[in-house]
Amino acid sequence: MTLRSIGLFVIAALFEIGGAWLVWQTVREHRAWWLAALGIVALGLYGFAAALQPDAQFGRILAAYGGVFVAGSLAWGVVLDGYRPDRFDLIGALVCIVGVGIIMYAPR
């Protein structure tokens, strides 16, 4: 169950961050309009990936996903935009990932 949940968080992050990045490329970098259209589709798919989480609590899923989004966004920037996170970026991302673990996987 935990591995499925983590996998869905990764898929959701790829769709949401990737979709937003494609829209960014169109608007800010003056790339082709169809990249924004693909981004919009990816953003819609993000919603489905999040809805497939095994936990039934919407608020918990989206709160935890926020931490995945923070860390994933920094990683995306490193890989695709050459972003160099500083130690505070890395500490903040680590805090967020610890938060994900507490919110989603702490014994209840």
N, C-alpha and C positions, 0 to 999 in steps of 0.2 A: 504493500500500500504506500509506504514512504517513497520508494523508488518511482512509482507511478506518479506520485504527486510532484516530486522533484523534476521528473521528465516533463510533465505538463507545465511547470513553471518555466522551464527552459524554452519550450516551444512557444508559450505565450510571450516570453520576452523577445524571442526572435521575430515573431509577428508584430508586436507592438513597437519595439525599438526600430526594427527594419522598416515598418510602415511609416513611422514618423520621420525616419532618416530619408526615405524616398521623397516624401513631401518637402522636407527641408531642402533636398537637392534641387527640386523643381523651383521652389520659391526663392531660396537664398543663393543658390549657385547657378540659377538660370538654365537648368537642364530641361530635357524634353518633358512636355506636359503628361505624357503617358506614364512617366515614372510616378507622378502624383496619383494617377489612377490606380497603379499597382499598389502604391502605399495605402490608399483608401481600402482596397480589398484586403490587404494584410492586416490593417487595423480592425476590420470586421472579423477576420479569422481569429485575431487575438481574443475577442469576446467569447468565441466558441471554445477555444483552448482553456480559458479560465473557467468556463462553465462545466467543463468535464472533470474538474477536481473532485476527488472522492469525498471530501468534507462538504457538507451541505450548507455551511454558514457563509453566506455571501460576504458579510463584513469581514470575517476572519480571512477569507481567501484574498480579498482585495487589499486588506491591510498588509498581509504577509507578502503579497505580490509586489507591493510598493518597495520593499527591501530588495527584492530580486531585480526590479526595474532600476533602482539606483546603481547597484553593482554591475548589472548588465549594460547599462548605458555607458558607464566608464570603460568597461571592456570593449564595447563597440567602438567608442572613440579611439581607443588605443589601436585596435586592429584596422579600422577603415579610415580614420582621419589623422593618424599619427599623433594623437593626443598623448601628452606625457603627464599622468596624474602625479600630484605631489603627495607628501606623506599624509596630509590631512584628507585628501580625496580617498586614499587607501584606508585610513583609519575609519573614516565615515562609512565607506562601503562595508568594511568588516563589521562595524556596529550594526548596520542594516541586515547583514546576513545572519548575525547572531540573533537579531530580532525575529527574522523569519523562522529560525529554528525554534525559538521560544513560543512564538504564536502558533505555529503549525504542529510541532512535534513534541511539545512538552506533555508528559502524562496528565491525563484528566480523570 
